[in-house]
Amino acid sequence: MSKQKIIYSCTECGAEANKWSGQCFDCGGWNTLVEAISEPKKTGRHANFSEKAMALKTWSMTEVETGEKVRSSIGISELDRVLGGGLVQGSVILIGGDPGIGKSTLLLQGMVNLCKQTSALYVTGEESLQQVTMRAQRMGLVAPELRLVAETSVERILEIAASESPQVMVIDSIQTVYTDELSSAPGSVSQVRECAARLVNYAKQTGTAMFLVGHVTKEGALAGPRVLEHMVDTVLYFEGDSSSSYRVIRANKNRFGAVNELGVFAMTEKGLREVKNPSAIFLSRHEEPVSGSVIMVTREGSRPMLVEVQVLVDESHSPNSRRVTLGLDQNRLSMLLAVLHRHGGIAMFDQDVFVNVVGGVRVTETAIDLAVLLAALSSMRNKPMPNDLVVFGEVGLSGEVRPVQAGQERLHEAAKHGFKKAIVPAANAPKKKIEGMEVIAVNRISEALEAI
């Protein structure tokens, strides 16, 4: 028996190297090379040039029939929203998240709803059929039409799918699936890449909508090769604090809908429950005004949402002041504090600054800039902001307050929740007065400081 050859494969781009190194020579990623077993290359008949030329054909855009992609409602409106309006036939959705956050629970609820209108197959590789059934019974779900199978071999999974002909499939999880043609262990780069390619190919050929559950690394990224995210049509991430009952699902990639769309759920004894009004759970609604707390309006996908930004500024007792953020980019906080010093005359170089976005939500847009600065100033001077004040706006390096997208929708969302005053960029000021709300338009950070 010949000795197996060890190679090192990059988890980001899939490139192979004969020896380990700290950086991948192809994509430049650091610490991405993992040990794998070299597989013999398959030999097959290659067509000659003339045969290939006869088989190939180019198409004009007017000759291509696009058709209408049929969407099916999953019965969970928050999940339908994130997917862009429903489940598209032949689409492959990769959903990742921390262990125990609710990926299997959400998919089981969705499959129970879908099997009432179409054929569905749930393939479990991590749990037994008894465990899946007990979870469904605990959540009060009854679905005799849902087909279950416990299998990890991709060849047998495809055989079962060919005989059952389901319209929707769930693979839980892709890291447990393996192919007999590769000798590497399940979950390795080569196994995940090959198995995912076969499942995606089956979904495209048969028009089967498929969910793939993926593990995440300690850094929060999906485990396995980066090419896995390029294979699928949609990438969803489950986010949330394990100590909180609220869960957020976010679309990072979607070929059939908008990216950065957000769905909010609450974990209960009966499974995941939809949160119809997310703004209500992200606001503390203090009985009395407190310093360091400002309400801002963020926009996730097509929905404006109110969140509370809390900042604590305290005297630093170390040579290097601390900058700690939860739900916000730490580098952006350092930049905003420098802008506040340069254009507002307020220095915090000798202060520790801690920023938290309430509820565990992560705000990636720049509309949070103005709210962070005003909350920091409120905490530093121990002067509370009014409870009925809402703030949003991007702050530039030259001290200007830049407009943000969908300013009118943000103001109407704030007015709907009873806010009476708003500090916004001048370019986002409404042309018509909003009933019951005073809008203060500012052009520079100095004007915003004067307004409060």
Beta strands, then each sheet from edge to edge (+ up, - down):
strand 1: 6-10
strand 2: 16-17
strand 3: 33-37
strand 4: 71-72
strand 5: 87-88
strand 6: 92-96
strand 7: 120-124
strand 8: 147-150
strand 9: 168-172
strand 10: 209-214
strand 11: 234-239
strand 12: 246-254
strand 13: 262-268
strand 14: 271-274
strand 15: 293-300
strand 16: 303-315
strand 17: 323-326
strand 18: 351-357
strand 19: 389-391
strand 20: 394-395
strand 21: 401-402
strand 22: 421-425
strand 23: 438-442
sheet 1: 2+ 1- 3+
sheet 2: 4+ 5-
sheet 3: 8+ 7+ 9+ 10+ 6+ 11+ 12- 13+ 14-
sheet 4: 17+ 18+ 16- 15+ 19+ 22+ 23+
sheet 5: 20+ 21-
end
